[in-house]
Amino acid sequence: MNKPVESSRTVPFAVSQPDRIAAQRYYDKAFYELECEMLWPRVWQMACRLEEIPKPGSFSVYENLGHSVIVTRVDETTIKAYHNHCRHRGVKLASDRGRCASFVCRFHGWSWNLNGENTYVYSPELFAERQLDEDDLKLRECRVETWGGCAFINLDDNAPPLRDCIEPFATMHDAWRVEGLRVEWWSAARLPANWKLAMEAFFEGYHIARTHTQLLMPGQSIRNSAFRPLDRQVFPMANYAALPAVGSAMTTFDPRMLVKSYAGFYQMLRAGMAGMVGEQDIQAMRDLENMELPANDPIGAMKMYNRRLHDTITDRNRKQKLDAPDLNEVMDRDMMTSVNFCFPHLFLLPTYSAASSYRVRPLGPEECLFEIWSLKRYPEGEAPPPIKTPTPMKHDDPSWPPFPRQDFSNMPRQQAGLHTKGFEFMRLSQDVEGLISNNHRVIDGFLAGLGYDKLVPAMQQVSGPIDVPIKDLGF
């Protein structure tokens, strides 16, 4: 089923057994350098949210592994990206975010307009004619495409189009209408962990029963629960959850008690994430706590409740003129999972009318930058707060919301544990930790130098929901 990667280039610590991932992949310097050379220059990277560049002349600088790219809005419909250097002596033209009519080098004053054309050279008579060739002086463009309210860049001019590389993630979130989400807050952490390890904490919900114990039902613990598959019509937001173990005293399924617990659960999730769930959605759950449900059909009762809840939230969003989806339509298309990954470094966590989003960038073999956005939908006439690029905080800063702080606390311990004598490999569940394996094997395909004809179908097996089994990637 899972074949070795086919290539003339040897991949160190390659995944040969899909349910075992070598520890060295998370700290070996040569492996990290191969990722920098063979992976990151060939993938679509989320460079900025379009809210960062709302008006013509607005720009945002995206940096990763020594590459710096200016993403700018030329006019209402045109966005361009330029490699961030002066064509004279290589000085960076821009930093962070801002708005300008032209990009001016602070060293000698050479200037370029928003279309990348050179508009000024100080004392041009000092230079040979070939040094000032009009086409050669243009800023070097970088591939840029937009989707879902974000701009993505790719350093490879021959890479396939963005959408080809991020399906089915793109179609799933088109259904959610994520382009209507706006930034409520944006924070960042420097994590003492490999970038892949940091992402893998969110590739499965298997950790919830121990790491986020406040999300368990009253009286439930890791000892009397099990991570079990869900009926998506009953629990449409996830594939698996920590449920009472079969044979425990908590196994009786009472839909009325479950309905009454919905608002409390999502209020706890909202508090733990300082967002991700809209207060108006929680109010809709409270308003439906006493709705009539069939007493002898718990599955039918929960299906009835979900459809009513989705209609209630959808109707209220429409009355506020929010750019929001029909939630029953999203559920009927089986696109309602609330934690989803977009290869190689982006997450979206849509939950009813709001969402969270994560982005991860490597800073070294054992350090990464982890960013979190809280996203919501704003009614007409209500402006989101101004966007400010976050100053990275320590992973254990007490100002982090509870759930990220709990997740971050595991990562340094895990990174240190990978170095200890006797630990050779991660041993993965073939059923619910498959995304870890699938992601690593796609990375191996890039490191081996495979062509896009093989890489694109493999990426499409990775971009999507979490809690999935190990898959056949075709190489």
PATI-663277 format. One record per residue (C-alpha): residue number from 1; residue in three letters; y, z, x. Coordinates in steps of 0.05 Angstrom, whole numbers, plus 32768, in hexadecimal, padded with zeros to 4 digits. Example, Ala and Ser with C-alpha at 12.3 -4.5 7.8 and 13.67 -1.06 7.14 Angstrom:
{1 'Ala' {7FA6 809C 80F6}} {2 'Ser' {7FEB 808F 8111}} 
***
This chain:
{1 'Met' {8000 8000 8000}} {2 'Asn' {8033 8015 8035}} {3 'Lys' {8030 7FE5 8070}} {4 'Pro' {804C 7FF2 80B6}} {5 'Val' {8091 7FD3 80C1}} {6 'Glu' {808A 7F8C 80DA}} {7 'Ser' {80B8 7F7E 8114}} {8 'Ser' {80BB 7F6D 815D}} {9 'Arg' {80E7 7FAB 8168}} {10 'Thr' {80C4 7FEE 8170}} {11 'Val' {80E0 8026 8145}} {12 'Pro' {80D9 806B 8165}} {13 'Phe' {80B9 80A0 8139}} {14 'Ala' {80AC 806B 8104}} {15 'Val' {808F 8081 80C1}} {16 'Ser' {8045 806F 80C6}} {17 'Gln' {802E 809F 8090}} {18 'Pro' {805F 809C 8055}} {19 'Asp' {8056 80E6 8043}} {20 'Arg' {8065 80FE 8089}} {21 'Ile' {80A9 80F7 80AA}} {22 'Ala' {80AF 8106 80F5}} {23 'Ala' {80DF 813F 8106}} {24 'Gln' {80FF 8117 813F}} {25 'Arg' {811E 80E6 810E}} {26 'Tyr' {8150 811D 80FE}} {27 'Tyr' {8167 812F 8144}} {28 'Asp' {814F 80FE 8179}} {29 'Lys' {818C 80DF 819A}} {30 'Ala' {816C 809B 81A7}} {31 'Phe' {8156 8096 815F}} {32 'Tyr' {819C 80A7 8147}} {33 'Glu' {81BB 8073 8176}} {34 'Leu' {818B 803F 815A}} {35 'Glu' {81A3 8050 8113}} {36 'Cys' {81EB 8047 812B}} {37 'Glu' {81DA 8003 8148}} {38 'Met' {81A9 7FE6 8115}} {39 'Leu' {81B5 8009 80D3}} {40 'Trp' {81FE 801A 80C6}} {41 'Pro' {821C 7FD7 80DB}} {42 'Arg' {81F0 7FB3 80A8}} {43 'Val' {81F7 7FDE 8069}} {44 'Trp' {822B 7FE3 8032}} {45 'Gln' {8252 8023 803B}} {46 'Met' {827D 8042 8005}} {47 'Ala' {82C1 8040 8027}} {48 'Cys' {82F0 805C 7FF3}} {49 'Arg' {82FB 8067 7FA9}} {50 'Leu' {832A 8035 7F8A}} {51 'Glu' {8357 806E 7F73}} {52 'Glu' {8369 8076 7FBD}} {53 'Ile' {8389 8031 7FBC}} {54 'Pro' {83A8 802C 7F77}} {55 'Lys' {83E4 7FFF 7F85}} {56 'Pro' {83F2 7FC2 7FB0}} {57 'Gly' {83FD 7FDA 7FF7}} {58 'Ser' {83D1 8018 7FEE}} {59 'Phe' {839D 801F 8025}} {60 'Ser' {8365 804E 8039}} {61 'Val' {8345 8052 807E}} {62 'Tyr' {82F9 805A 8081}} {63 'Glu' {82D9 8070 80C2}} {64 'Asn' {8290 8076 80D6}} {65 'Leu' {826F 8077 811B}} {66 'Gly' {82AC 805D 813F}} {67 'His' {82BA 8024 810E}} {68 'Ser' {82FC 8029 80EA}} {69 'Val' {830D 7FFD 80AE}} {70 'Ile' {834D 7FF8 8085}} {71 'Val' {8340 7FEB 803A}} {72 'Thr' {837F 7FD4 8017}} {73 'Arg' {8395 7FBB 7FD4}} {74 'Val' {83BA 7F79 7FDE}} {75 'Asp' {83CC 7F70 7F94}} {76 'Glu' {83B2 7F87 7F51}} {77 'Thr' {8371 7F5F 7F58}} {78 'Thr' {8367 7F57 7FA3}} {79 'Ile' {834A 7F8A 7FD3}} {80 'Lys' {8341 7F7A 801C}} {81 'Ala' {8324 7F9F 8058}} {82 'Tyr' {8339 7F97 80A1}} {83 'His' {831D 7FB2 80E1}} {84 'Asn' {8350 7FE6 80F5}} {85 'His' {836F 7FCD 8136}} {86 'Cys' {83AD 7FAB 814E}} {87 'Arg' {839D 7F64 8167}} {88 'His' {83CA 7F71 81A4}} {89 'Arg' {83AD 7FAE 81C7}} {90 'Gly' {837C 7FCC 8196}} {91 'Val' {83A3 8008 817C}} {92 'Lys' {838F 8020 8137}} {93 'Leu' {83C0 8007 8103}} {94 'Ala' {83B4 803B 80CD}} {95 'Ser' {8396 807F 80C0}} {96 'Asp' {8381 80A7 8083}} {97 'Arg' {83A3 8089 8045}} {98 'Gly' {83E8 8071 8031}} {99 'Arg' {8410 8037 8017}} {100 'Cys' {8437 8002 803E}} {101 'Ala' {8452 7FBC 803B}} {102 'Ser' {8435 7FAA 807F}} {103 'Phe' {840A 7FC8 80B6}} {104 'Val' {8435 7FD7 80F3}} {105 'Cys' {8419 7FEA 8137}} {106 'Arg' {843C 8029 814F}} {107 'Phe' {8432 8013 8198}} {108 'His' {8459 7FD2 819C}} {109 'Gly' {846D 7FC3 8154}} {110 'Trp' {8442 7F87 8147}} {111 'Ser' {843A 7F80 80FB}} {112 'Trp' {840B 7F62 80C6}} {113 'Asn' {8414 7F58 807B}} {114 'Leu' {83E1 7F6E 8047}} {115 'Asn' {83BD 7F2B 804C}} {116 'Gly' {83B0 7F39 8095}} {117 'Glu' {83E2 7F05 80AF}} {118 'Asn' {840B 7F16 80EC}} {119 'Thr' {8455 7F1B 80DA}} {120 'Tyr' {8475 7F35 811A}} {121 'Val' {846A 7F34 8165}} {122 'Tyr' {849D 7F58 8191}} {123 'Ser' {84B9 7F26 81C4}} {124 'Pro' {8487 7EEE 81B8}} {125 'Glu' {84A3 7EC6 81F2}} {126 'Leu' {847F 7EF5 8221}} {127 'Phe' {843B 7EDB 820B}} {128 'Ala' {8414 7E9B 8217}} {129 'Glu' {8410 7E6F 81DA}} {130 'Arg' {83C5 7E78 81D2}} {131 'Gln' {83CF 7EC3 81CE}} {132 'Leu' {83F8 7EBB 818F}} {133 'Asp' {83CC 7E8A 8169}} {134 'Glu' {83D9 7E96 811F}} {135 'Asp' {8391 7E99 8109}} {136 'Asp' {837B 7EC1 8145}} {137 'Leu' {83B1 7EF6 8138}} {138 'Lys' {839A 7F03 80F1}} {139 'Leu' {837A 7F47 80E5}} {140 'Arg' {832F 7F42 80E8}} {141 'Glu' {8313 7F49 80A2}} {142 'Cys' {82D8 7F75 8090}} {143 'Arg' {82A9 7F67 8055}} {144 'Val' {82C1 7F8E 8018}} {145 'Glu' {82A8 7F8E 7FD0}} {146 'Thr' {82B6 7FBC 7F96}} {147 'Trp' {8289 7FDD 7F63}} {148 'Gly' {828C 801B 7F37}} {149 'Gly' {82D3 802E 7F49}} {150 'Cys' {82C5 802B 7F94}} {151 'Ala' {82CF 7FFB 7FCE}} {152 'Phe' {8294 7FEF 7FFC}} {153 'Ile' {8297 7FD0 8041}} {154 'Asn' {8262 7FAF 806D}} {155 'Leu' {826A 7FA0 80B7}} {156 'Asp' {8237 7F67 80B3}} {157 'Asp' {8257 7F26 809C}} {158 'Asn' {8212 7F0B 808A}} {159 'Ala' {81FB 7F45 805E}} {160 'Pro' {81E7 7F35 8017}} {161 'Pro' {8218 7F45 7FDF}} {162 'Leu' {8224 7F8E 7FCE}} {163 'Arg' {8203 7F8D 7F8A}} {164 'Asp' {81C3 7F6E 7FA5}} {165 'Cys' {81BD 7FA9 7FD5}} {166 'Ile' {81CB 7FE2 7FA4}} {167 'Glu' {81A3 7FCF 7F67}} {168 'Pro' {818A 7FEE 7F39}} {169 'Phe' {81BD 8025 7F49}} {170 'Ala' {81F6 7FF6 7F35}} {171 'Thr' {81DA 7FE2 7EF2}} {172 'Met' {81C8 802B 7EE2}} {173 'His' {820F 8042 7EED}} {174 'Asp' {822E 8006 7ECB}} {175 'Ala' {820D 8023 7E8E}} {176 'Trp' {822F 8065 7E9D}} {177 'Arg' {8272 8041 7EA5}} {178 'Val' {827F 8067 7EE5}} {179 'Glu' {82BC 803C 7EF4}} {180 'Gly' {82E0 8066 7EC0}} {181 'Leu' {82D7 80A6 7EE8}} {182 'Arg' {8311 80C4 7F10}} {183 'Val' {8315 80F8 7F47}} {184 'Glu' {831F 813F 7F31}} {185 'Trp' {8316 815B 7F77}} {186 'Trp' {82FB 8143 7FBB}} {187 'Ser' {82DF 8171 7FF2}} {188 'Ala' {82BA 8167 8033}} {189 'Ala' {828D 8190 8061}} {190 'Arg' {8277 8188 80A8}} {191 'Leu' {822D 8198 80A6}} {192 'Pro' {8204 81AB 80E3}} {193 'Ala' {81CC 817E 80CC}} {194 'Asn' {81B4 8136 80D4}} {195 'Trp' {81D2 8108 80A0}} {196 'Lys' {818E 80F6 8082}} {197 'Leu' {8179 813E 807D}} {198 'Ala' {81BA 814F 8058}} {199 'Met' {81AD 8118 8025}} {200 'Glu' {8164 812B 801B}} {201 'Ala' {8178 816E 7FFD}} {202 'Phe' {818E 8144 7FC1}} {203 'Phe' {8153 8114 7FBF}} {204 'Glu' {8129 8143 7F95}} {205 'Gly' {8132 817B 7F62}} {206 'Tyr' {80F5 819F 7F7E}} {207 'His' {8122 81D0 7FA3}} {208 'Ile' {8147 81E8 7F65}} {209 'Ala' {8117 8220 7F51}} {210 'Arg' {8123 8243 7F95}} {211 'Thr' {8168 822C 7FAB}} {212 'His' {818C 822C 7F68}} {213 'Thr' {8168 8264 7F43}} {214 'Gln' {81A3 826D 7F13}} {215 'Leu' {818D 822C 7EF2}} {216 'Leu' {814A 8248 7EDC}} {217 'Met' {813F 8262 7E96}} {218 'Pro' {8144 82AE 7E8A}} {219 'Gly' {8104 82CE 7EA2}} {220 'Gln' {80F0 8291 7EC9}} {221 'Ser' {80E3 8292 7F14}} {222 'Ile' {80C4 8264 7F48}} {223 'Arg' {8083 828C 7F3E}} {224 'Asn' {807C 827E 7EF4}} {225 'Ser' {8098 8237 7EF3}} {226 'Ala' {8080 81F3 7F0A}} {227 'Phe' {80A5 81B2 7F1C}} {228 'Arg' {808C 8185 7EE5}} {229 'Pro' {809A 813F 7ECA}} {230 'Leu' {80C5 813A 7E8C}} {231 'Asp' {80C4 8112 7E4C}} {232 'Arg' {8104 80E9 7E56}} {233 'Gln' {8112 80E8 7E0B}} {234 'Val' {8110 8134 7E0A}} {235 'Phe' {8132 8140 7E4D}} {236 'Pro' {8156 80FE 7E5B}} {237 'Met' {817E 8115 7E98}} {238 'Ala' {8145 811E 7ECA}} {239 'Asn' {80FE 8108 7EDD}} {240 'Tyr' {80E6 814E 7EEF}} {241 'Ala' {80FC 8196 7EE5}} {242 'Ala' {80E7 81DD 7EF5}} {243 'Leu' {80C4 81F0 7EB4}} {244 'Pro' {8099 822C 7EA0}} {245 'Ala' {8054 8224 7EC0}} {246 'Val' {801A 8211 7E92}} {247 'Gly' {7FF9 8251 7E7B}} {248 'Ser' {8036 827D 7E86}} {249 'Ala' {8054 82A7 7E4F}} {250 'Met' {8090 8278 7E4C}} {251 'Thr' {806D 8237 7E3B}} {252 'Thr' {807C 8237 7DF0}} {253 'Phe' {80AD 81FE 7DE3}} {254 'Asp' {80E1 8215 7DB1}} {255 'Pro' {8115 81DD 7DA8}} {256 'Arg' {8146 820B 7D85}} {257 'Met' {8148 823C 7DC0}} {258 'Leu' {814D 8200 7DEF}} {259 'Val' {8188 81E4 7DC8}} {260 'Lys' {81AB 8227 7DC9}} {261 'Ser' {81A2 822B 7E14}} {262 'Tyr' {81C0 81E5 7E21}} {263 'Ala' {8209 81FB 7E22}} {264 'Gly' {81F9 8237 7E4F}} {265 'Phe' {81D1 820C 7E80}} {266 'Tyr' {8207 81D7 7E86}} {267 'Gln' {823E 820B 7E8A}} {268 'Met' {8218 8229 7EC5}} {269 'Leu' {8211 81E4 7EE4}} {270 'Arg' {825C 81D7 7EDA}} {271 'Ala' {826D 821A 7EFB}} {272 'Gly' {823C 820E 7F34}} {273 'Met' {8259 81CA 7F43}} {274 'Ala' {82A2 81D9 7F30}} {275 'Gly' {829C 8199 7F07}} {276 'Met' {8266 8165 7EF9}} {277 'Val' {8262 8179 7EB0}} {278 'Gly' {829D 8173 7E80}} {279 'Glu' {82B4 81B0 7E59}} {280 'Gln' {82B9 8184 7E1B}} {281 'Asp' {8270 8171 7E22}} {282 'Ile' {825C 81BB 7E26}} {283 'Gln' {8285 81C7 7DE7}} {284 'Ala' {825F 8190 7DC4}} {285 'Met' {821E 81B5 7DD5}} {286 'Arg' {823A 81F6 7DB9}} {287 'Asp' {824E 81D3 7D79}} {288 'Leu' {8207 81BA 7D6F}} {289 'Glu' {81E2 81FB 7D7D}} {290 'Asn' {81D4 8206 7D33}} {291 'Met' {81C2 81BF 7D1E}} {292 'Glu' {8184 81BA 7CF3}} {293 'Leu' {8145 81A5 7D19}} {294 'Pro' {80FD 8199 7D01}} {295 'Ala' {80D6 81D9 7D0B}} {296 'Asn' {8091 81B9 7D16}} {297 'Asp' {80A3 8180 7D44}} {298 'Pro' {80C3 819A 7D85}} {299 'Ile' {80C3 8156 7DA7}} {300 'Gly' {80E2 8134 7D6B}} {301 'Ala' {8114 816D 7D66}} {302 'Met' {812C 8164 7DAD}} {303 'Lys' {8131 8118 7DA5}} {304 'Met' {815B 8124 7D67}} {305 'Tyr' {8188 8156 7D8B}} {306 'Asn' {8193 8128 7DC7}} {307 'Arg' {81A8 80EE 7D9B}} {308 'Arg' {81D7 811A 7D73}} {309 'Leu' {81F5 8139 7DB2}} {310 'His' {81FF 80F4 7DD2}} {311 'Asp' {8220 80D9 7D93}} {312 'Thr' {824D 8116 7D8F}} {313 'Ile' {8265 8110 7DD7}} {314 'Thr' {826D 80C4 7DD1}} {315 'Asp' {8296 80CA 7D91}} {316 'Arg' {82C3 80FF 7DAF}} {317 'Asn' {82CE 80D5 7DEE}} {318 'Arg' {82E1 809A 7DC3}} {319 'Lys' {8313 80C3 7D9B}} {320 'Gln' {8334 80D6 7DDD}} {321 'Lys' {8332 808D 7DF3}} {322 'Leu' {8309 809E 7E30}} {323 'Asp' {82E8 8066 7E58}} {324 'Ala' {82A3 8083 7E4B}} {325 'Pro' {825D 8068 7E39}} {326 'Asp' {8234 806C 7DFA}} {327 'Leu' {8204 80A2 7E12}} {328 'Asn' {81CC 808F 7DE3}} {329 'Glu' {81D0 8048 7DFD}} {330 'Val' {81CA 8063 7E44}} {331 'Met' {818D 808D 7E30}} {332 'Asp' {816C 8054 7E0B}} {333 'Arg' {8171 802A 7E4A}} {334 'Asp' {8151 8063 7E71}} {335 'Met' {818D 8068 7E9F}} {336 'Met' {81A0 80B0 7E93}} {337 'Thr' {8185 80D3 7ED2}} {338 'Ser' {81BC 8100 7EEC}} {339 'Val' {81B0 80FC 7F38}} {340 'Asn' {81AD 80B7 7F56}} {341 'Phe' {81AF 809C 7F9D}} {342 'Cys' {81CF 805D 7FB8}} {343 'Phe' {81B5 8047 7FFC}} {344 'Pro' {81CA 8059 8031}} {345 'His' {81F9 8094 8024}} {346 'Leu' {8215 809B 7FDD}} {347 'Phe' {8200 80C5 7FA1}} {348 'Leu' {8218 80C5 7F59}} {349 'Leu' {8208 80FE 7F29}} {350 'Pro' {8220 80E8 7EE4}} {351 'Thr' {821A 811F 7EAF}} {352 'Tyr' {8231 810C 7E69}} {353 'Ser' {827D 80FF 7E70}} {354 'Ala' {8287 8115 7EB9}} {355 'Ala' {8264 810F 7EFC}} {356 'Ser' {8261 8125 7F45}} {357 'Ser' {825A 80F6 7F80}} {358 'Tyr' {8244 8101 7FC8}} {359 'Arg' {824E 80D8 8008}} {360 'Val' {822F 80E6 804C}} {361 'Arg' {8243 80CC 8090}} {362 'Pro' {8222 80DC 80D3}} {363 'Leu' {824C 8100 8108}} {364 'Gly' {8214 8106 813B}} {365 'Pro' {81C8 810F 813E}} {366 'Glu' {81CE 8154 811F}} {367 'Glu' {8211 8155 80FB}} {368 'Cys' {822D 8130 80BF}} {369 'Leu' {8268 812C 8090}} {370 'Phe' {8256 813C 8048}} {371 'Glu' {828A 812C 8012}} {372 'Ile' {8289 8140 7FC8}} {373 'Trp' {82B3 8124 7F90}} {374 'Ser' {82B8 8143 7F4C}} {375 'Leu' {82C5 810A 7F1A}} {376 'Lys' {82DC 810B 7ED2}} {377 'Arg' {82FA 80DE 7E9D}} {378 'Tyr' {8343 80E7 7E8D}} {379 'Pro' {8361 80D4 7E4A}} {380 'Glu' {839C 80A4 7E45}} {381 'Gly' {83DC 80C7 7E5A}} {382 'Glu' {83B9 80FB 7E85}} {383 'Ala' {83BD 80EB 7ECF}} {384 'Pro' {8388 8103 7F01}} {385 'Pro' {83A1 8130 7F39}} {386 'Pro' {83BA 810C 7F78}} {387 'Ile' {8382 80FB 7FA8}} {388 'Lys' {8385 811E 7FEB}} {389 'Thr' {8355 810F 8024}} {390 'Pro' {8330 8151 802F}} {391 'Thr' {8330 8177 8070}} {392 'Pro' {82E6 8185 807E}} {393 'Met' {82D3 81CE 8073}} {394 'Lys' {829A 81F5 8092}} {395 'His' {8259 81EF 806B}} {396 'Asp' {825A 823A 805C}} {397 'Asp' {82A3 823E 8047}} {398 'Pro' {82A5 826F 800B}} {399 'Ser' {82D2 823F 7FE5}} {400 'Trp' {8298 820E 7FDA}} {401 'Pro' {827D 8210 7F92}} {402 'Pro' {823B 8237 7F8D}} {403 'Phe' {820A 81FD 7F8A}} {404 'Pro' {8224 81D5 7FC6}} {405 'Arg' {8228 8216 7FED}} {406 'Gln' {81DF 8226 7FDC}} {407 'Asp' {81C9 81E0 7FF0}} {408 'Phe' {81F2 81E1 8030}} {409 'Ser' {81D4 8224 8044}} {410 'Asn' {818F 8205 804B}} {411 'Met' {81A4 81CC 8079}} {412 'Pro' {81B3 81F0 80BB}} {413 'Arg' {8172 8218 80B3}} {414 'Gln' {814B 81D9 80A8}} {415 'Gln' {816C 81B4 80E2}} {416 'Ala' {815B 81EE 8110}} {417 'Gly' {8115 81F3 80F5}} {418 'Leu' {8107 81AA 8107}} {419 'His' {810E 81BC 8151}} {420 'Thr' {80DD 81F6 8150}} {421 'Lys' {809A 81F0 8173}} {422 'Gly' {8062 81DA 8146}} {423 'Phe' {808B 81B6 8112}} {424 'Glu' {8079 816D 8118}} {425 'Phe' {8089 814C 80D6}} {426 'Met' {80A2 8155 808F}} {427 'Arg' {8067 8156 805E}} {428 'Leu' {807F 8136 801E}} {429 'Ser' {8067 8136 7FD6}} {430 'Gln' {8051 80F0 7FC5}} {431 'Asp' {806A 80FA 7F7E}} {432 'Val' {80B0 811B 7F81}} {433 'Glu' {80C6 8115 7FCA}} {434 'Gly' {80B8 80CB 7FCF}} {435 'Leu' {8102 80B9 7FD5}} {436 'Ile' {8103 80DB 801A}} {437 'Ser' {80CA 80AF 8032}} {438 'Asn' {80E5 8070 8010}} {439 'Asn' {8129 807A 8030}} {440 'His' {810D 8085 8076}} {441 'Arg' {80E1 8047 8072}} {442 'Val' {811C 801C 805C}} {443 'Ile' {8142 8038 8099}} {444 'Asp' {8106 8024 80C4}} {445 'Gly' {810C 7FDD 80A9}} {446 'Phe' {8154 7FDA 80C1}} {447 'Leu' {8143 7FF9 8104}} {448 'Ala' {810B 7FC6 810D}} {449 'Gly' {813C 7F8E 8101}} {450 'Leu' {811C 7F73 80C2}} {451 'Gly' {8140 7F3C 809B}} {452 'Tyr' {8165 7F47 805A}} {453 'Asp' {812F 7F22 8035}} {454 'Lys' {8104 7F60 803F}} {455 'Leu' {813A 7F95 8042}} {456 'Val' {815C 7F85 8000}} {457 'Pro' {811E 7F8F 7FD4}} {458 'Ala' {810F 7FCF 7FFB}} {459 'Met' {8156 7FEA 7FF1}} {460 'Gln' {814E 7FDD 7FA7}} {461 'Gln' {8111 800A 7FA7}} {462 'Val' {813B 8042 7FC3}} {463 'Ser' {817D 803E 7F9E}} {464 'Gly' {8174 8062 7F5C}} {465 'Pro' {815B 80A5 7F41}} {466 'Ile' {8140 80DF 7F69}} {467 'Asp' {80FC 8102 7F5E}} {468 'Val' {80D5 80C1 7F67}} {469 'Pro' {8092 80B3 7F88}} {470 'Ile' {8084 8091 7FCA}} {471 'Lys' {808A 8046 7FBE}} {472 'Asp' {806F 8006 7FDD}} {473 'Leu' {80AD 7FE7 7FFE}} {474 'Gly' {808B 7FA6 8011}} {475 'Phe' {808A 7FB1 805C}} 
***
